[in-house]
Amino acid sequence: MARVLVTGGCGFIGSHLCQALVSRGDRVRVLDDLSTGLEENLMPGAELIVADVGDPDALARAMEGMEVCFHLAAVASVERGVRDPRGTHRVNLSATVGVFDEARERGVTVVYASSAAVYGDLDVLPIVEDAPTRPLSAYGADKLGCEQHARVAGVAHGVRTAGFRFFNVFGPRQDPRSPYSGVISIFCERLSHGQPVTIFGDGGQTRDFVAVGDVVAALLAGERVASRGAPVFNVCTGRSTSVLELAGTIAEVCGVRADIRFEVARSGEIRRSLGSRARGRDVLGLAEPRALRAGLEDVIAWMRAGRPGLRVREEVGVSR
Ligand SMILES: NC(=O)c1ccc[n+]([C@@H]2O[C@H](COP(=O)([O-])OP(=O)(O)OC[C@H]3O[C@@H](n4cnc5c(N)ncnc54)[C@H](O)[C@@H]3O)[C@@H](O)[C@H]2O)c1
């Protein structure tokens, strides 16, 4: 039984990770300020500290007695970074430096969320981890900064880390009403209610959509390979899907005809994104990722079940 801290454990990905950790018998503590996460997402059996991960005292309390920290807390929104680069930098990078520093004091291993946003818009696909990193957003720059600080924490202070560059993650408990949620949760919500969806541009832009269960598997494997060398891994499927194809598949799963509206492409949007999963497969031993259609069926089933987690929040009126 390991003693594990999960920052951001009430969020979309964090709640799935906590579920896996609690079910394998770990003692799980969550540090979350509930800014986008939900108290109702907290796994029974996990302890919750409601605080800002950037608060050194709260972080010290949260890390006390822990062996591993999964650091997922972040403002997971490229748009927020455009509007408020200073505010998001404080959470996305400065707080991460604090996590590495506290981990150094206490000999804690850190497995943390980076992002495919560190790559920017690359021509050579699929993207391997050794590809150039040229972020195009404050969010991507901060995530790259986390990786650089992980390296320094390892080299200079012996902190063991592993970083994960998530591509487009989707699954149950992703909030489609949040302006930051992924295209899948928005399309599933609208198409399942027979509403039209809007595609910016011609729909030919492609993404690598990875199911949240595969992200959890990667993070758990990260514990084993964390080292002073600060390794980083893509978390992706190696399969490319256009946004137009995506809308069609979701409509099929929902049993409706897709009503698609097109609007002018958003400036600066990346045209093609596709990760290589070779390193994750060879080094972490990650299994074949879940098929997109099967993952979409999970999301639709969760929505049809009344979106457990999100619905509870509305009923009890937990404020964000
Ligand atoms: N969802 C994706 O497709 C994706 C892609 C790349 C990277 N990521 C990264 O994965 C991680 C989890 O993302 P998610 O999609 O689950 O987002 P999320 O918003 O659902 O989860 C983030 C959690 O962190 C908490 N949090 C935010 N600021 C905090 C603070 N200052 N102090 C304490 N807690 C705070 C939120 O309340 C929330 O529970 C993030 O680091 C994000 O950058 C996500």
The ligand as an SDF file (V2000), in Angstrom:
LIG
                    3D

 44 48  0  0  0  0  0  0  0  0999 V2000
   -7.5130   17.1350  -20.6150 N   0  0  0  0  0  0  0  0  0  0  0  0
   -6.5480   17.1520  -21.5410 C   0  0  0  0  0  0  0  0  0  0  0  0
   -6.7640   16.8750  -22.7360 O   0  0  0  0  0  0  0  0  0  0  0  0
   -5.1220   17.5040  -21.1390 C   0  0  0  0  0  0  0  0  0  0  0  0
   -4.1600   17.5700  -22.1550 C   0  0  0  0  0  0  0  0  0  0  0  0
   -2.8540   17.8800  -21.8060 C   0  0  0  0  0  0  0  0  0  0  0  0
   -2.5200   18.0710  -20.4780 C   0  0  0  0  0  0  0  0  0  0  0  0
   -3.4760   18.0300  -19.5140 N   0  0  0  0  0  0  0  0  0  0  0  0
   -3.0560   18.2550  -18.1180 C   0  0  0  0  0  0  0  0  0  0  0  0
   -3.6090   17.2530  -17.2850 O   0  0  0  0  0  0  0  0  0  0  0  0
   -3.8570   17.7720  -15.9820 C   0  0  0  0  0  0  0  0  0  0  0  0
   -5.2970   17.4920  -15.5720 C   0  0  0  0  0  0  0  0  0  0  0  0
   -6.1610   18.1300  -16.5020 O   0  0  0  0  0  0  0  0  0  0  0  0
   -7.7500   17.8850  -16.5490 P   0  0  0  0  0  0  0  0  0  0  0  0
   -8.1250   17.7900  -17.9660 O   0  0  0  0  0  0  0  0  0  0  0  0
   -8.1150   16.7940  -15.6210 O   0  0  0  0  0  0  0  0  0  0  0  0
   -8.2770   19.2870  -16.0180 O   0  0  0  0  0  0  0  0  0  0  0  0
   -9.2460   19.6380  -14.7900 P   0  0  0  0  0  0  0  0  0  0  0  0
   -9.4580   21.1200  -14.8640 O   0  0  0  0  0  0  0  0  0  0  0  0
  -10.4380   18.7430  -14.8110 O   0  0  0  0  0  0  0  0  0  0  0  0
   -8.3650   19.2640  -13.5390 O   0  0  0  0  0  0  0  0  0  0  0  0
   -7.4510   20.1450  -12.9340 C   0  0  0  0  0  0  0  0  0  0  0  0
   -7.6530   20.0640  -11.4290 C   0  0  0  0  0  0  0  0  0  0  0  0
   -6.6990   20.9170  -10.7830 O   0  0  0  0  0  0  0  0  0  0  0  0
   -7.3750   21.7110   -9.8280 C   0  0  0  0  0  0  0  0  0  0  0  0
   -6.6270   22.9580   -9.6820 N   0  0  0  0  0  0  0  0  0  0  0  0
   -6.5020   23.9570  -10.5970 C   0  0  0  0  0  0  0  0  0  0  0  0
   -5.7510   24.9540  -10.0830 N   0  0  0  0  0  0  0  0  0  0  0  0
   -5.4030   24.5580   -8.8230 C   0  0  0  0  0  0  0  0  0  0  0  0
   -4.6440   25.1680   -7.7850 C   0  0  0  0  0  0  0  0  0  0  0  0
   -4.0810   26.3860   -7.9360 N   0  0  0  0  0  0  0  0  0  0  0  0
   -4.4980   24.5080   -6.6230 N   0  0  0  0  0  0  0  0  0  0  0  0
   -5.0520   23.2820   -6.4410 C   0  0  0  0  0  0  0  0  0  0  0  0
   -5.7780   22.6650   -7.3900 N   0  0  0  0  0  0  0  0  0  0  0  0
   -5.9550   23.3010   -8.5640 C   0  0  0  0  0  0  0  0  0  0  0  0
   -8.7780   21.9050  -10.3800 C   0  0  0  0  0  0  0  0  0  0  0  0
   -9.7320   22.2480   -9.3900 O   0  0  0  0  0  0  0  0  0  0  0  0
   -9.0430   20.5370  -11.0090 C   0  0  0  0  0  0  0  0  0  0  0  0
   -9.5720   19.6430  -10.0520 O   0  0  0  0  0  0  0  0  0  0  0  0
   -3.5050   19.2580  -16.0610 C   0  0  0  0  0  0  0  0  0  0  0  0
   -2.1800   19.4300  -15.5930 O   0  0  0  0  0  0  0  0  0  0  0  0
   -3.5560   19.5640  -17.5410 C   0  0  0  0  0  0  0  0  0  0  0  0
   -2.7510   20.6690  -17.8860 O   0  0  0  0  0  0  0  0  0  0  0  0
   -4.7720   17.7450  -19.8020 C   0  0  0  0  0  0  0  0  0  0  0  0
  1  2  1  0
  2  3  2  0
  2  4  1  0
  4  5  1  0
  4 44  2  0
  5  6  2  0
  6  7  1  0
  7  8  2  0
  8  9  1  0
  8 44  1  0
  9 10  1  0
  9 42  1  0
 10 11  1  0
 11 12  1  0
 11 40  1  0
 12 13  1  0
 13 14  1  0
 14 15  2  0
 14 16  1  0
 14 17  1  0
 17 18  1  0
 18 19  2  0
 18 20  1  0
 18 21  1  0
 21 22  1  0
 22 23  1  0
 23 24  1  0
 23 38  1  0
 24 25  1  0
 25 26  1  0
 25 36  1  0
 26 27  1  0
 26 35  1  0
 27 28  2  0
 28 29  1  0
 29 30  1  0
 29 35  2  0
 30 31  1  0
 30 32  2  0
 32 33  1  0
 33 34  2  0
 34 35  1  0
 36 37  1  0
 36 38  1  0
 38 39  1  0
 40 41  1  0
 40 42  1  0
 42 43  1  0
M  CHG  2   8   1  16  -1
M  END
$$$$
